[in-house]
Amino acid sequence: MSDSSSEMTPQEKIIQDRVNQSRSFLRLNGFNQSLGDLWREIKEDSKYDLL
């Protein structure tokens, strides 16, 4: 299996482009920050066995 973008099928290229667009969109909307906050809350809750 090769990870060279020149050997990707057209469908794989479209998927990769959409994934990259989604990542950019989520970063622009602060999703990474909110996900980090959620993860900290989950770890905090797990200390008290609330899950």
C-alpha distances in whole Angstrom, upper triangle without the diagonal:
4,7,9,12,13,10,11,13,16,16,13,15,19,17,16,20,21,20,21,25,25,24,27,29,29,30,33,34,34,32,30,34,35,32,33,37,36,34,37,39,37,37,41,41,40,42,45,43,43,40
4,6,8,10,7,9,12,15,16,12,14,17,16,15,18,20,19,19,23,24,23,25,28,28,28,31,33,33,31,29,33,34,32,32,36,35,34,36,39,37,37,41,42,40,43,45,44,44,41
4,6,9,8,8,11,14,15,11,12,15,14,12,15,17,16,16,19,20,19,21,24,25,25,27,29,29,28,26,29,31,28,29,33,32,31,34,36,35,35,38,39,38,40,43,42,42,39
4,5,6,7,11,13,15,11,11,15,15,12,15,18,17,16,20,21,20,22,25,26,25,28,30,30,29,28,31,33,31,31,35,35,33,36,39,37,38,41,42,41,43,46,45,45,42
4,5,5,9,10,12,9,8,11,12,9,11,15,14,14,17,19,18,19,22,23,23,25,28,29,27,26,30,31,29,30,34,34,33,36,38,37,37,41,42,41,44,46,45,45,42
4,6,9,10,13,11,9,13,14,12,14,17,17,17,19,22,22,22,25,27,27,28,31,32,31,30,33,35,33,34,38,38,37,39,42,41,41,45,46,45,47,50,49,49,46
4,7,9,11,10,9,13,14,13,15,18,18,18,21,23,23,24,27,28,28,30,32,33,32,31,34,36,34,35,38,38,37,40,42,41,41,45,45,44,47,50,48,48,45
4,6,8,6,6,10,10,10,12,14,15,15,18,19,20,21,24,25,26,28,30,31,29,28,32,33,31,32,36,35,34,37,39,38,39,42,43,42,45,47,46,45,42
4,5,5,6,9,10,11,12,14,15,17,18,20,21,23,24,26,27,29,30,32,30,30,34,34,32,34,37,36,36,39,41,39,40,44,44,43,46,49,47,46,43
4,5,5,6,9,10,11,12,14,15,17,18,20,21,23,24,26,27,29,31,29,29,33,34,32,34,37,36,36,39,41,39,41,44,44,44,47,49,48,47,43
4,5,5,6,9,10,11,12,14,15,17,18,20,21,23,24,26,27,29,27,27,31,31,29,32,35,34,33,37,38,37,38,41,42,41,44,46,45,43,40
4,5,5,6,9,10,10,12,14,15,16,18,20,21,23,24,26,27,25,25,29,29,27,29,32,31,31,34,36,34,36,39,39,39,42,44,42,41,38
4,5,5,6,9,10,11,12,14,15,17,18,20,21,23,25,26,24,24,28,29,27,29,32,32,31,35,36,35,37,40,40,40,43,45,44,43,40
4,5,5,6,9,10,11,12,14,15,16,18,20,21,23,25,23,23,27,28,26,29,31,31,31,34,35,34,36,39,39,39,42,44,43,42,39
4,5,5,6,9,10,10,12,14,15,16,18,20,21,23,21,21,25,25,23,26,29,28,27,31,32,31,33,36,36,36,39,41,39,38,35
4,5,5,6,9,10,11,12,14,15,17,18,20,21,20,19,23,24,22,24,27,27,26,30,31,30,32,35,35,35,38,40,39,38,35
4,5,5,6,9,10,11,12,14,15,17,19,20,19,19,23,24,23,25,28,27,27,30,32,32,33,36,37,37,40,42,41,39,37
4,5,5,6,9,10,10,12,14,15,16,18,17,18,21,22,20,23,26,25,25,29,30,29,31,34,34,35,38,39,38,37,34
4,5,5,6,9,10,11,12,14,15,17,15,15,19,19,18,20,23,22,22,25,27,26,28,31,31,31,34,36,35,34,31
4,5,5,6,9,10,11,12,14,16,14,14,18,19,18,20,23,23,23,26,28,27,29,31,32,33,35,37,37,35,33
4,5,5,6,9,10,11,12,14,14,15,18,19,18,20,23,23,24,26,28,28,30,32,33,33,36,38,38,36,34
4,5,5,6,9,10,11,12,11,12,15,16,15,18,20,20,20,23,25,25,26,29,29,30,33,35,34,32,30
4,5,5,6,9,10,11,9,9,13,14,13,15,18,18,18,21,23,23,24,27,28,28,31,33,33,31,29
4,6,5,6,9,10,10,11,13,15,15,17,19,20,20,23,25,25,27,29,30,31,33,35,35,34,32
4,5,5,6,9,9,11,13,14,14,17,18,19,20,23,24,24,26,28,29,30,33,35,34,33,31
4,5,5,6,5,7,10,10,10,13,15,15,16,19,20,21,23,24,25,27,29,31,31,29,27
4,5,5,6,6,8,10,11,12,14,15,16,18,20,21,23,24,26,27,29,31,31,30,28
4,6,8,9,10,12,13,15,16,18,19,21,22,24,25,27,28,30,32,33,34,32,31
4,5,8,9,9,11,13,14,15,17,19,20,21,23,25,26,27,30,31,31,29,28
4,5,5,6,9,10,11,13,14,16,17,19,20,21,23,25,27,28,29,27,26
4,5,5,6,8,10,10,12,14,15,16,18,20,21,22,25,26,26,24,23
4,6,5,6,9,10,10,12,14,15,17,18,20,21,23,25,25,24,22
4,5,5,6,9,10,11,13,14,16,17,18,20,22,24,24,23,22
4,5,5,6,9,10,11,12,14,15,16,18,20,22,22,20,19
4,5,5,6,9,10,10,12,14,15,16,19,20,21,19,17
4,5,5,6,9,10,11,12,14,15,17,19,20,19,18
4,5,5,6,9,10,11,12,14,16,17,18,17,17
4,5,5,6,9,10,10,12,14,16,16,14,13
4,5,5,6,9,10,11,13,15,15,14,13
4,5,5,6,9,10,11,13,14,14,13
4,5,5,6,8,10,11,12,11,11
4,5,5,6,9,10,10,9,8
4,5,5,7,9,10,10,10
4,5,5,7,9,9,10
4,5,5,6,5,7
4,5,5,6,6
4,6,8,9
4,5,8
4,6
4
